[in-house]
Amino acid sequence: MSAINANSSFAPVLIVAGPTASGKSALALDMAEAFDGVVINADSMQVYEELRILSARPDESETARAPHRLYGVLSGREACSAGKWREMAMAEIADCHASGKLPIITGGTGMYLNALTEGIASIPDVPARIRDSVTAELEDLGHTAFFEKLAKDDPETAAALDSTNTQRLIRAAEVFAHTGRGLASWHKEPVITPPANMKFKKLCYMPPRDILYDRCNRRFDLMIEQGAIDEVRDLIALGLPESAPVMKAVGVRELGAYLAGKIDLATAKEKSQRETRRYAKRQLTWFRHQMTDKEIIDAQYSESLAAKMRHDINQFLLTTPK
């Protein structure tokens, strides 16, 4: 069924969120088939071209069932910020509405979802050359000296940072280098909010924890069978800095240690599975605090649950905003 009237002042967006390995991608795909939708990625690792297996990107059989967008669209040499993702997502959402399709945002990166639904500070995008320069400077100076320099340039931001958090240090320094203003100063600016006619329907799929953890374990086993080791080997061959976001995907460091002969494969797999479960646990906690009880689905996926969700989504689409 066609869900959208391109000329309507009502611009609906369905969000299917949840922790890693929860089955949210399958749920989003089912809803895309039911409502003539387009699945739009909101996972910070699935945007990278090099991480097809380790990020559990949809395969050809899934992408054949409904259009998928923002999967594998960036090189690992690029850093995808919440602002950059939001800009890409808004373009895809606008395209969906113009063509009468329902945009279905799915992923577990809470920062991306909040940037879309709640808004984001208007910080200019930082050119890759500046990010690379700042990253090289950190590697040359070391964390302590780099943090001390940042504290002199931008004391307000530095005061709220963990001096050992590489990614946040680089982000603060690159923004200052590009704009001459501190990150904390930018965060005081009015946020860029969603258009007034954009309405969100949120579903957060949270299966029981024991089932979720078992899925995490089994999914990593499958990743190994599908070629995750070769994927990590190819990624390492690019010579990217360890601070690059793509290098922080669960499994990259662990399988990299195996390829370097530092640990055996069984240990690498065990560590990767443990990190995946820890990541899932952090996501569960985040969603519990960010989503309402009505938005959270505490159940295993079944046809009866799917039917209820289709009914709820249909009611949302038929509702005319006052």
Solvent accessible surface area in square Angstrom, and as a share of the most:
residue,aa,sasa,rsa
1,M,127,0.57
2,S,81,0.52
3,A,19,0.14
4,I,19,0.09
5,N,95,0.49
6,A,56,0.43
7,N,144,0.74
8,S,44,0.29
9,S,94,0.60
10,F,27,0.11
11,A,9,0.07
12,P,4,0.02
13,V,0,0.00
14,L,0,0.00
15,I,1,0.00
16,V,0,0.00
17,A,0,0.00
18,G,0,0.00
19,P,0,0.00
20,T,16,0.09
21,A,11,0.08
22,S,0,0.00
23,G,31,0.30
24,K,20,0.08
25,S,48,0.31
26,A,52,0.40
27,L,0,0.00
28,A,0,0.00
29,L,4,0.02
30,D,40,0.21
31,M,0,0.00
32,A,2,0.02
33,E,86,0.39
34,A,31,0.24
35,F,5,0.02
36,D,44,0.23
37,G,3,0.03
38,V,9,0.05
39,V,2,0.01
40,I,0,0.00
41,N,0,0.00
42,A,0,0.00
43,D,27,0.14
44,S,29,0.19
45,M,41,0.18
46,Q,16,0.07
47,V,0,0.00
48,Y,2,0.01
49,E,105,0.47
50,E,41,0.18
51,L,1,0.00
52,R,125,0.46
53,I,12,0.06
54,L,14,0.07
55,S,14,0.09
56,A,34,0.26
57,R,50,0.18
58,P,21,0.13
59,D,76,0.39
60,E,148,0.66
61,S,76,0.49
62,E,55,0.25
63,T,58,0.34
64,A,88,0.68
65,R,113,0.41
66,A,9,0.07
67,P,50,0.32
68,H,28,0.13
69,R,93,0.34
70,L,12,0.06
71,Y,34,0.13
72,G,18,0.18
73,V,73,0.42
74,L,14,0.07
75,S,36,0.23
76,G,1,0.01
77,R,148,0.54
78,E,63,0.28
79,A,18,0.14
80,C,14,0.09
81,S,31,0.20
82,A,11,0.08
83,G,25,0.24
84,K,57,0.24
85,W,0,0.00
86,R,24,0.09
87,E,113,0.51
88,M,40,0.18
89,A,0,0.00
90,M,38,0.17
91,A,65,0.51
92,E,38,0.17
93,I,1,0.01
94,A,59,0.46
95,D,86,0.45
96,C,4,0.02
97,H,24,0.11
98,A,75,0.58
99,S,72,0.46
100,G,10,0.10
101,K,59,0.25
102,L,0,0.00
103,P,0,0.00
104,I,0,0.00
105,I,0,0.00
106,T,3,0.02
107,G,3,0.02
108,G,4,0.04
109,T,16,0.09
110,G,10,0.10
111,M,125,0.56
112,Y,2,0.01
113,L,7,0.03
114,N,48,0.25
115,A,4,0.03
116,L,0,0.00
117,T,18,0.11
118,E,106,0.47
119,G,14,0.13
120,I,37,0.19
121,A,16,0.12
122,S,44,0.28
123,I,29,0.15
124,P,52,0.33
125,D,79,0.41
126,V,11,0.07
127,P,45,0.28
128,A,52,0.40
129,R,175,0.64
130,I,25,0.13
131,R,41,0.15
132,D,86,0.44
133,S,71,0.46
134,V,8,0.05
135,T,11,0.06
136,A,47,0.36
137,E,55,0.24
138,L,7,0.03
139,E,111,0.50
140,D,122,0.63
141,L,80,0.40
142,G,29,0.28
143,H,71,0.32
144,T,101,0.59
145,A,39,0.31
146,F,5,0.02
147,F,47,0.20
148,E,95,0.43
149,K,90,0.38
150,L,6,0.03
151,A,35,0.27
152,K,172,0.73
153,D,57,0.29
154,D,9,0.05
155,P,84,0.53
156,E,89,0.40
157,T,8,0.05
158,A,3,0.03
159,A,92,0.72
160,A,94,0.73
161,L,33,0.17
162,D,82,0.42
163,S,41,0.27
164,T,97,0.56
165,N,52,0.26
166,T,30,0.17
167,Q,84,0.38
168,R,147,0.54
169,L,0,0.00
170,I,13,0.07
171,R,66,0.24
172,A,0,0.00
173,A,15,0.12
174,E,4,0.02
175,V,0,0.00
176,F,57,0.24
177,A,61,0.48
178,H,67,0.30
179,T,40,0.23
180,G,51,0.49
181,R,81,0.30
182,G,9,0.09
183,L,20,0.10
184,A,23,0.18
185,S,36,0.23
186,W,31,0.11
187,H,107,0.48
188,K,148,0.63
189,E,60,0.27
190,P,111,0.70
191,V,77,0.44
192,I,82,0.42
193,T,78,0.45
194,P,27,0.17
195,P,59,0.37
196,A,96,0.75
197,N,58,0.30
198,M,19,0.08
199,K,79,0.34
200,F,49,0.20
201,K,49,0.21
202,K,43,0.18
203,L,11,0.05
204,C,0,0.00
205,Y,2,0.01
206,M,3,0.01
207,P,4,0.03
208,P,59,0.37
209,R,117,0.43
210,D,105,0.54
211,I,46,0.23
212,L,0,0.00
213,Y,50,0.19
214,D,66,0.34
215,R,59,0.22
216,C,1,0.00
217,N,44,0.23
218,R,137,0.50
219,R,69,0.25
220,F,6,0.02
221,D,51,0.26
222,L,86,0.43
223,M,12,0.05
224,I,36,0.18
225,E,138,0.62
226,Q,97,0.43
227,G,22,0.21
228,A,0,0.00
229,I,30,0.15
230,D,80,0.41
231,E,19,0.09
232,V,0,0.00
233,R,116,0.42
234,D,93,0.48
235,L,1,0.00
236,I,76,0.38
237,A,85,0.66
238,L,59,0.30
239,G,64,0.61
240,L,22,0.11
241,P,53,0.33
242,E,150,0.67
243,S,16,0.10
244,A,13,0.10
245,P,25,0.16
246,V,0,0.00
247,M,29,0.13
248,K,81,0.34
249,A,7,0.06
250,V,48,0.27
251,G,0,0.00
252,V,4,0.02
253,R,165,0.60
254,E,12,0.05
255,L,0,0.00
256,G,13,0.12
257,A,22,0.17
258,Y,70,0.27
259,L,53,0.26
260,A,68,0.52
261,G,65,0.63
262,K,158,0.67
263,I,41,0.21
264,D,86,0.44
265,L,60,0.30
266,A,69,0.53
267,T,44,0.26
268,A,0,0.00
269,K,66,0.28
270,E,101,0.45
271,K,75,0.32
272,S,0,0.00
273,Q,23,0.10
274,R,79,0.29
275,E,39,0.18
276,T,13,0.08
277,R,68,0.25
278,R,121,0.44
279,Y,67,0.26
280,A,0,0.00
281,K,103,0.44
282,R,142,0.52
283,Q,12,0.05
284,L,9,0.04
285,T,68,0.40
286,W,77,0.27
287,F,1,0.01
288,R,118,0.43
289,H,143,0.64
290,Q,87,0.39
291,M,18,0.08
292,T,78,0.45
293,D,129,0.67
294,K,197,0.84
295,E,38,0.17
296,I,20,0.10
297,I,19,0.10
298,D,87,0.45
299,A,38,0.29
300,Q,100,0.45
301,Y,67,0.25
302,S,52,0.34
303,E,118,0.53
304,S,87,0.56
305,L,27,0.14
306,A,2,0.02
307,A,46,0.36
308,K,121,0.51
309,M,5,0.02
310,R,76,0.28
311,H,111,0.50
312,D,41,0.21
313,I,0,0.00
314,N,43,0.22
315,Q,94,0.42
316,F,32,0.13
317,L,19,0.09
318,L,121,0.60
319,T,78,0.45
320,T,115,0.67
321,P,54,0.34
322,K,251,1.07
